[in-house]
Amino acid sequence: MSKKVIFIGGLVFLASLSRLLPHPPNFTAVASIGLFAGALLGSRLLKVLIPFIAMFITDLFINNVVYADYQDGFAFFTEGFVFIYFPILLITLFGNKLVQRLNIKNIVVGSVLSSAIFFLISNFGVWVSGTTYPISAEGFIACYTAAIPFFANTLIGTLFFSGVIFGAYQLAEKHAPSLVKA
């Protein structure tokens, strides 16, 4: 495994730890790690595996420590996890299209689109579960309307964490190029 892959994987894992720190709802690096890995890793398999492994490790802690009282025994995944992992999959697979060149404009646009993808799919999962909102047009509208404040946090968090991890990568390119060489 190249130094570049290890460095990118390390940044993804560190960013994923934001989920374990106290934070406003949805202010995490979830979309950012997919965007970052998708934009910078060449291998389609690594683009997906690295963010998924980071998410899975943090999910294990969240599911079995933070929310242990709400689980019936050990939980690898929570209900609706598909609606969290699927948008990350899409973001990673299209990350190189969302951020075609590393510059601020492309990272901002990629972050906004990644946030929108995550918002649309994850809230569809909330609606389609039928546990909070009725499976009807009114329930669909109510679900997305109630989620709007969370989208602001998702967007701000994605912009923030994308700035941090893409910025760390660019600093390494400039000051420690041996870390990011393939």
Secondary structure, DSSP 8 states (H G I E B T S, - for coil): --HHHHHHHHHHHHHHGGGGS--STT-SSHHHHHHHHHHH---HHHHHHHHHHHHHHHHHHIIIIITGGGSSS--SS-TTTHHHHHHHHHHHHHHHHHTSS-SHHHHHHHHHHHHHHHHHHHHHHHHHH-SSS-SSHHHHHHHHHHHHHHHHHHHHHHHHHHHHHHHHHHHHHHH-GGGT--
